[in-house]
Amino acid sequence: MAIDEQTKNEIKQYLRGTISKFIANFAKENVGVGVGEDEQKPFHKALLGEVITQASRFERSFSTILGKTFEKCALIIARKSHQQSERDHRINDKVPEQAVSKIEDLMRELEGGASKSLSSMIDEVLASAKSSSTSLQEVSVNSDLYIVSHSGDEIFIELKSPKPNKDQCEKAIRRVLTIHLISQKKPPQVRAYLALPYNPYGDRRNDYKWDIVHRYLPNDAWLIGEEFWELIGGENTYQNLLSIYQEVGVEMQDDILKALGEVPPKASEETHFG
């Protein structure tokens, strides 16, 4: 299912506003820059020039903003494709302390190099909760994106950059297991994932080479790139969304060039061939 025109326009409007605000802040914060960061890198500036040096600073600053756009775009798409969706969703409940301890036991096994599937870990946690007669412990989990499908299944998403560190991976699997403990449900009624919005190594999941994820997360506990976006919005969502980002980039190219100190070419100055 492709992103429809209404959803596309909503995403484009959001991206335009976000980029415009970023450009305005970037221009304000970098007025007169040349003393400071660039002053400490005279050879970079000598070889690369002012525009490329400024572009490098722009790209580093924009990466943080870009990461935040994925969460908002996922919400916009999910609202159209599912029964319910919201950001910053929190669940909490009292659960058996023994089951919480079981999660920590499983975490230590993963740390020690054990190879476990998420589904087997969920089974162990839920079995521990059912067999437990110990006291209860209050636990809570926040999710970046929460979805209820039209069939009533619940989906919990935590979004991270495509190269999460070890601590982020360990916290993610702990959250995933705690969500299943609180809900007392297995997939597909409840599904929880760490989601990586794009694959920096290629188009296929098998191309992904970030060793930390492979080492510390079960293979069925994370989604990357196209498979994440298709879960949110259906077939072709990833390619449709990428095209929307490209369209907005073209529309705002002159504003971006101005922020970098470049003068956009006028139509009369463009080079014509033939």
C-alpha positions in Angstrom: 0.0 0.0 0.0 1.6 3.3 -1.1 1.5 6.4 1.0 -1.6 8.3 -0.1 -1.6 12.0 -1.2 -3.1 13.3 2.0 -0.4 11.6 4.1 2.3 12.6 1.7 1.3 16.3 2.0 1.2 16.1 5.8 4.7 14.6 5.8 6.0 17.2 3.4 4.5 20.1 5.4 6.1 18.7 8.6 9.5 18.3 6.9 9.4 21.7 5.4 8.7 23.3 8.7 11.4 21.3 10.5 14.1 22.1 7.9 13.1 25.8 7.8 13.4 26.1 11.5 16.7 24.2 11.5 18.2 26.4 8.8 17.1 29.6 10.6 18.7 28.4 13.9 21.8 27.2 12.1 22.3 30.6 10.3 21.8 32.4 13.6 24.2 30.2 15.5 26.9 30.4 12.8 26.9 34.1 12.1 30.6 35.1 11.8 31.9 31.5 12.4 35.4 31.3 11.2 36.8 32.2 14.6 36.4 29.2 16.9 35.9 25.8 15.3 37.4 26.6 11.9 40.2 28.6 13.6 41.4 25.4 15.1 41.4 23.6 11.7 43.3 26.0 9.4 44.5 23.2 7.1 41.0 21.8 6.7 39.7 25.2 5.7 42.7 25.8 3.4 42.2 22.6 1.4 38.4 22.3 1.5 37.3 25.9 1.5 34.7 27.7 3.5 31.6 26.2 1.9 32.7 22.5 2.5 33.8 23.3 6.0 30.4 24.9 6.7 28.7 22.0 5.0 30.4 19.6 7.3 29.2 21.5 10.3 25.7 21.7 8.8 25.6 17.9 8.3 26.7 17.1 11.8 24.0 19.4 13.3 21.3 18.1 11.0 21.9 14.4 11.8 20.2 14.9 15.2 17.2 16.7 13.6 16.9 14.0 11.0 16.7 11.2 13.6 13.7 13.0 15.2 11.9 13.3 11.9 11.7 9.5 11.5 9.6 9.2 14.7 7.2 11.8 13.6 6.8 10.5 10.1 6.3 7.0 11.4 3.4 8.3 13.6 1.8 10.1 10.6 2.0 7.0 8.5 0.8 4.7 11.3 -2.3 6.9 11.9 -3.4 6.3 8.4 -2.7 2.5 8.4 -3.7 1.3 11.8 -6.5 1.6 14.3 -4.5 3.6 16.8 -1.0 5.1 17.1 0.7 7.4 19.6 4.2 8.6 20.6 5.9 8.3 24.0 3.5 5.6 25.2 4.0 4.3 28.7 2.8 1.0 30.2 3.2 -0.1 33.8 2.1 -2.8 36.2 3.1 -4.9 39.2 4.7 -8.1 38.1 6.3 -11.0 40.0 9.9 -10.2 41.2 10.9 -13.7 40.1 10.0 -12.9 36.5 12.0 -9.6 36.7 15.0 -11.7 37.9 14.5 -14.1 35.0 14.9 -11.2 32.6 18.2 -10.2 34.3 19.3 -13.9 34.1 18.6 -13.9 30.3 20.5 -10.6 29.9 23.5 -12.2 31.6 23.3 -15.2 29.3 23.2 -12.9 26.2 26.2 -11.0 27.6 28.0 -14.3 28.0 27.5 -15.1 24.3 24.4 -17.3 24.5 22.5 -17.6 21.2 18.7 -17.2 22.0 15.7 -16.2 20.0 13.4 -13.5 21.3 10.5 -16.0 21.2 12.2 -18.5 23.5 13.2 -15.7 25.9 9.5 -14.5 26.0 8.4 -18.1 26.8 10.9 -18.3 29.7 9.8 -15.0 31.2 6.1 -15.7 30.9 6.6 -19.2 32.4 8.5 -17.7 35.3 5.7 -15.3 35.9 3.1 -18.0 36.0 5.0 -20.3 38.3 5.9 -17.5 40.7 4.5 -17.0 44.1 6.9 -14.3 45.1 6.0 -10.6 45.9 5.3 -8.1 43.2 7.4 -5.3 41.8 6.3 -2.2 39.9 7.8 -1.9 36.5 7.2 0.5 33.6 8.3 0.9 29.9 8.2 3.8 27.6 7.9 3.3 23.8 8.7 5.8 21.1 5.8 4.6 19.0 2.8 2.5 20.0 0.4 1.0 17.5 -2.8 -1.0 17.7 -3.6 -2.7 14.4 -7.1 -3.1 12.9 -7.0 -6.7 14.2 -6.3 -5.5 17.7 -2.6 -6.5 17.9 -0.3 -4.2 19.8 3.1 -3.1 18.4 5.7 -1.3 20.6 8.6 0.4 18.8 11.8 1.9 20.1 13.6 3.9 17.4 17.4 4.2 17.5 20.1 5.4 15.0 21.4 2.6 12.6 24.5 2.0 14.8 23.3 1.7 18.4 25.8 1.0 21.1 25.9 -2.0 23.4 24.1 -0.2 26.3 21.3 0.8 23.9 20.9 -2.8 22.7 20.8 -4.2 26.2 18.3 -1.7 27.4 16.2 -2.4 24.3 15.9 -6.2 24.8 15.2 -5.6 28.5 12.3 -3.2 27.5 11.0 -5.7 25.0 10.9 -8.6 27.5 9.3 -6.3 30.1 6.6 -5.3 27.7 5.7 -9.0 27.2 5.8 -9.6 31.0 3.4 -6.7 31.7 1.0 -7.7 28.9 1.4 -11.5 29.5 1.0 -12.0 25.8 3.2 -13.4 23.0 3.6 -12.4 19.3 1.6 -11.7 17.3 -0.9 -10.3 19.9 1.9 -8.2 21.3 5.1 -7.4 19.3 7.9 -5.2 20.5 11.0 -4.2 18.5 14.1 -2.1 18.4 13.8 -0.3 15.0 16.6 1.2 12.9 15.1 3.5 10.3 17.6 2.8 7.5 20.4 0.4 6.7 23.8 2.2 6.2 25.3 -0.9 4.6 22.9 -1.7 1.8 19.3 -2.5 0.9 19.0 -6.0 2.4 18.9 -7.1 6.1 21.8 -9.4 5.3 23.9 -6.4 4.3 23.8 -5.0 7.8 27.2 -5.3 9.3 27.0 -3.5 12.7 28.4 -6.2 14.9 27.0 -4.8 18.2 23.4 -5.4 17.1 24.2 -9.0 15.9 26.0 -9.7 19.1 23.6 -8.4 21.7 20.1 -8.6 20.2 18.2 -11.7 19.1 17.6 -11.6 15.4 13.8 -11.4 15.9 14.0 -8.5 18.3 15.0 -5.8 15.7 13.8 -4.4 12.4 15.8 -2.3 9.9 15.0 -0.1 7.0 12.3 -1.3 4.6 11.0 -4.0 6.9 10.3 -1.4 9.7 8.6 1.0 7.4 6.5 -1.7 5.8 5.3 -2.9 9.3 4.2 0.7 9.9 2.6 1.5 6.6 2.6 -1.5 4.3 4.3 -2.4 1.0 6.3 0.4 -0.7 6.2 2.7 2.4 10.0 2.9 2.6 10.5 3.9 -1.1 7.6 6.3 -1.0 8.9 8.0 2.1 12.4 8.3 0.7 10.9 9.9 -2.4 9.1 12.4 -0.2 12.3 13.3 1.6 14.0 13.8 -1.8 11.2 16.0 -3.1 11.4 18.2 0.0 15.2 18.3 -0.4 14.9 19.6 -3.9 12.3 22.2 -2.9 14.5 23.6 -0.1 17.8 23.3 -1.9 18.2 27.1 -2.4 17.5 27.7 1.3 20.1 25.1 2.3 22.7 26.6 -0.1 22.1 30.1 1.4 22.7 28.7 4.9 26.0 27.3 3.7 27.0 30.7 2.2 26.4 29.6 -1.4 24.4 31.7 -3.8 21.8 29.5 -5.6 22.1 29.7 -9.4 19.5 31.9 -11.1 17.5 30.3 -14.0 19.2 32.7 -16.4 22.6 31.6 -15.2 22.1 27.9 -15.6 24.2 26.1 -18.2 22.4 24.8 -21.2 23.6 22.1 -23.5 22.8 21.4 -27.1 
